Amino acid sequence: MDPAPDRLRPVLAGLVTALVGFTSSFAVVLAGLRAVGATPDQAASGLLALCVTQGAGILWLTWRHRTPLTLAWSTPGAALLVSTGAVTGGWPAAVGAFCVVGALVLLTALWPRLGDLVAAIPAPIAQAMLAGVLLTLCLAPVRSLVATPLLVAPVVLTWLVLLRVAPRWAAPAALAVTLAVVGYEAVDGGTLAWSDAVPRLDLTTPALSWQAVVGLAVPLYVVTMASQNVPGVAVMASFGYRVPWREAMTVTGLATLAGATAGGHAINLAAISAALAAGPEAHPDPRRRWVAAHTAGWAYLVLAVGSAGLAALVAAAPAGLVEAAAGLALVGTLGAAVAGAVAEPRGREAAVVTFLVAASGTVVAGVGAAFWAILAGLAVHAVLTVRRRPAGAPSEPAREPAAPPPLPTTTPHPEPSPREETSARP
């Protein structure tokens, strides 16, 4: 029998996974939902729905497969909401876009070719779009520090110190300082009531507008797949685990659909926080690490109870303060996206064009900049990679016939792909 410390180790790792995942980005979620038209109550409802649906999804996947599969809300997707802003049709149209995202993720599980289309987008263009989307929110600490230095300086200093000594806790600590300042001023001014801390769902009848579908749902789906689901599979593979792709997409698609009318924007595989539950820090025995992810699922359900109070604190915050803390939490993600966008000299121009269009915030025909950024990047990429032929040259140069490959002596066994049901109980 394992000693007590070893039995508790995955439980503690699961609690850390949930706390880091929640505290480092819930402010980004609330800012994104408010940006696309949610009231404070509707944003609080969205945060509650996200906690419940991702917690329930984690519990199902970990119990069924006994692997440390963790889910998360789409933090880059929430940043996309901030950069997109209000859509044609208002909050009901945004909720309709969330439903479309859930349907697209579910369709990815049923028809893997859809995921292949997303994967066909050149990685520098996808990373550049993400970087342009994040830039708006990552500029908030700079602007807020200039506007209200006495309020924002302690947040920035806390983040910087923790970034040096305990990087994992830098963003949560900065947000904790932010909420402490807001809580003190709100209680002292009597702007908060105990009833604000009662969690409740605020359901919205979804509406569909083509502008919201094209300008919000499509970019949100692409960002969720390219920056969360695909990296999530890679992170799990790095620790020796295979993700049951079809079932994971089915669960996250259904979870997104279930939470959409309550304000949840997207549920996906965890990428960064996945390592906290799947790594050796969770437990030396890989077969026991699923307990860490399972514990994180229960922890998210507990955190859901406190989501309304935290949302009320955020709503009572001075303008720009919470956005500054949210921007600090995304600095590392922005840096990784920029590095991925310009790492290869070939095609760098297409990535830069994508970044500029996404960061511009330009709205054309009611469609946000993220969608146009993808189109612009793909157009430049196509122009720069098309082959040029001298005038009068044959359309297809003559080539010597290639020798046929040798026949295999045994029947080949292809490597299973993430889209196949490869996960099994140990």
Buried (B, 14 or more C-beta within 10 A) or exposed (E): EEEEEEEEBBBBBBBBBBBBBBBBBBBBBBBBBBBBBBBBBBBBBBBBBBBBBBBBBBBBBBEBBBBBBBBBBBBBBBBBBBBBBBBBBBBBBBBBBBBBBBBBBBBBBEEBEBBEEBEEBBBBBBBBBBBBBBBBBBBBBEBBBEBBEEBBEBBBEBBEEBBEEEEBBBBBBBBBBBBEBBBEBBEEEEEBEEEBBEBEBBEBEBBBBEBBBBBBBBBBBBBBBBBBBBBBBEBBEEBEBBBBBBBBBBBBBBBBBBBBBBBBBBBBBBBBBBBBBBBEBBBEEBEBBBBBBBBBBBBBBEBBBBBBBBBBBBBBBBEBBBBBBBBBBBBBBBEBBBEBBBEEEEBBBBBBBBBBBBBBBEBEEBBBBBBBBBEBBBEBBEEEEEEEEEEEEEEEEEEEEEEEEEEEEEEEEEEEEBBBEBBEEE
